Structure formats: C-alpha cells, structure tokens
Amino acid sequence: MKLTNNRKFFLNIFSAVMIAYGIAAMPSVFAALYFGNDRSLIPLAIVSSATIICGIIIRHLYDLNASVVRPRMNYMAVMMSWLASIALTSAVFYFSVAEFSVTTAIFEATACLTTTGVGNLGIESLPESLMLWRSVLSWLGGVGIILIAFSFISGRQLSGRALVSVEVPGPDFLKSTQTFRYTYRHIIRLYAVLTAVHFVLLCIAGMTPYTSLLTSLSNISTAGLQHISNGDITALPGTQKAIIVFFSFISSLNVSFLLMMFFRRSFSFRRTSEIGVYTLRVVITSVVIAAVLCFTRGMGAASAVADALMQTVSYLSTSGYIVSGSRCWPFICELLILLQMFVGACAASTAGGIKTARIQIGFKTMRFGLFRHVHPNAVRPVRINGETVKPEQLVGTNIYIALFMLVYILGALLLSLDNKNESVFDALNYSQAMLTNTGTTVADMTRIGGYSGFSPLSQIVMSIEMLCGRLEIYPFLMLFFKSFWRTDSNR
C-alpha cells in the first residue's frame, strides 16, 4: 500500500510510541514475576509484547520517511498516540484490579500518564508491579511520549519540532541545535541522569532502594508521590524531604535552561527571565505564608520558613504532595496557593499549569495595551527572555490563557452535578487540580483513593481535563474540527 507523506509521518510517530511504551512496561513485568503478582503479570506481559511487536511490524513493512507534512498531522500524532497509550494502560488496570470499572481504569491511566498522580484506591491495595508501573508511566508522560518517539525517527522530519515547542521565546540552545533528534536524546538523557542522581541520594539518605526508585520516577516527572500513602511525607527525615523538594524544584524549570546548565553552555540570566520570575514567586509566597504562620500559629521563624518553602515548592511545581501540616493552614495561605497553582511552573517542563512565561506575556500585553492608550503612535515591542514576542505569539498565548480558564469553568460546572461535591467550591477545586495536573485541592490535599467515590461522568470529565492540561488543550480541541479529520492527497 502506498502511503501519503502525512500517513508515513503519523505511522512513524505512532510505531515509535508503541515500541517505547512496550519497553517501558518490561520492568513492571519483571516486578510482577519477582513479587508474585500473578493477576497483573499477564496484562502487563501481553501489552508490553504486543506494542513492541506491533511497532516493529509497522516500521518493517513501510518506508516511513516523510519530507513534508501538514501541520495538523503534528496534533494528530500527539493526540492519537496519547489516546492509544491511555487505552492500553486502562486495559492493564482493568484486568489487574478487580475493583476497577472501565471509567475508573481510564481515570487511573490518565492520571498516571498526565503526571497528575492521583488514584482510585489506597496505595496498600495495589500490587508492587502496578505501583512501579504507575511511577514509570508518570516518568514517561512527564518526559513526553512524543519526545521519546522523536528521538528514534529521521532527523529530517523537522515538522515534528512543533510537537515539543512552546509558544513563547526561550533560550537559543534548542533552536541552534542542528539535528532536533539529538536534542530530544539530550533531553531524555538529562532526565535519566536527574532520576539516577535522585535515586542514589535517597538511598544514601536511608530510604530503601525500591521506595527510592518509585520516589525518583514520580518526583522527577512532578507527579507527586503516588506510592506513599496519602502523598504525605511529613514523617520522613528532614534530609529525605529536602532531597525530594529540591528535585521537584529542578524538574519544574524550563528544560532548555537545564540543558544549558547540564552541557555547561554560557547563558545570561537576562535571557532566562522566566526562571527568575518563577523563583521569585516561590520565595515571596513562602515568605508571606511563613509570616502568616508565625503570627497566627505562633510557630518559630525557622520552622515556619522551612515548612512554607517546602510546601510551596510542592504546590507550585504541581507535584502536590504534603511536606508539612498544611491541612491546618489559615485560609489566606490556601488562597495564595490556589492562585499560584493556576500559573504552575515553567514552560517546557514536566510541571503543569498555565506556565510562568505565558503569564509574563499576559501581563506585558496588558501593560502594552495601557501604554498604547497613552501613546497611540509609539512603537514598543513586548519582550521576554531578551527576545521580541511576535504578534502571533502574543495572540496565541492570550488565547491559550482564555481557553484554559474556559475549560476550567466548564469542567467545574460538570463536576458540580456530582453529589460528592458538597458545594460549587469543591467542584472548582477538583477542576483546578485536574487541569493543572496537580491532583491536589487545598482543602483535601493529595489523597490516594480520594477519587473512588466520583460518578462515571465525573471521572471522564476529570480525565479529559487532565489530558487537556498535559497536552496544553490544543490537540484535544482539534478533535472537534471537521478539517482535522479530512484526508488529503499530499505525498
């Protein structure tokens, strides 16, 4: 069968995703054998072998090199690959856990792959192999299924760079790379090194190797600590908590900044203003919360600052685990966290939210609009990271912020139909937790098993919100355009 360039491109991405997905499942298969998890062994083994074989057959049968493809195929490849991964993961959970229905399995799979990190059952109810599978899926989803796929395909398919690009200017490291495939491999290598270092440090700090592995995989992907009951690490030693919080912060930084640091490239902090703004948000929020805790709870300055800083990093990085006694914080502290969770961390990171760079552009656009009212003939470009933001980027960024809030409100309206939500504020909290991929509501915190009582409709709505948050809305919305599904003759 002769394939068009678009179909070649799609099959190339899809087959690479299937191979990467199957390989990622193999450690969980071995864990099922080692721990004697018979019920989860067969689904994991079938999915792992079937995806690898399917991907290899597709790549063997067809010449999948494509020189020119239409931009919509980028979105098609992203969306179909994620939906296939969620469907396969749902099947594993459905056949491995007797308590799971179809909708709860879909919710569980989506939460893992989108790094939201919440679940339907208590952590003690899951076998060891599925605990590892959840952590591996979070790492895979955080680093990016598509990113991994593009590290295997032809470097000349440069249209694929749109799959991992952001809508805002950033450091020039990624743009100056001659072959994007090598850049993707650098990114994967970077996160692999961070995970390995995180694992070793936790082991040195006294955590068991198995728990260190699960913690490192989940934390580097900012998926929280889904393998720890209730995501609560307040009882851990201070050294272990400090290591976890530090790597949460590192993982929430822009990957291009991390690559420059990793490869010791020269850079100017003026050209990484997003990092400065994000760090400033963490510091100011921590100081304000610490001051409130000192005056209202009588805490000592040192302990208040430590608790506020660690918990703020957890929330702003959208990891969403509990480091301190934040369940008892005053309402003003909760409000600060809620507002900051909308923004999230940095663009091109494993974290969720609108992203700091987009908020920067939004505020600069408003300031520019006010400036034009006073000086209508003035020419004053909007800049970020030392670069002029193009008009289409300004429009795209502000449209994204509007879409984000629209999806948030619509999700909350649908969730308000569920009897589990006692008020509209509960629905708003859960909608925010899903869309920002935090998995955390300030009133509830991260509760593994806290989502088992929701109706099938609510679980589907929350799954859609999680997917929109991870894929940054556009690929999902493309599904509702007729032109997205039209067949073309481009060869």
Secondary structure, 3 states (H helix, E strand, C coil): CCCCHHHHHHHHHHHHHHHHHHHHHHHHHHHHHHHCCHHHHHHHHHHHHHHHHHHHHHHHHCCCCCCCCCCHHHHHHHHHHHHHHHHHHHHHHHHHCCCCCHHHHHHHHHHHHCCCCCCCCCHHHCCHHHHHHHHHHHHHHHHCHHHHHHCCCCCCCHHHHHHCCCCCCCCCHHHHCCCHHHHHHHHHHHHHHHHHHHHHHHHHCCCCHHHHHHHHHHHHCCCCCCCCHHHECCCCCHHHHHHHHHHHHHHCCCHHHHHHHHCCCCCCHHHHHHHHHHHHHHHHHHHHHHHHHHHHHCCCHHHHHHHHHHHHHHHHCCCCCECCCHHHCCHHHHHHHHHHHHHCCCCCCCCCCCCHHHHHHHHHHHHHHHHHHHCCCCCCCCEECCEECCHHHHHHHHHHHHHHHHHHHHHHHHHCCCCCCCCHHHHHHHHHHHHCCCCCECCCECCCCCCCCCCHHHHHHHHHHHHHHHHCCHHHHHCCCHHHHCCCCCC
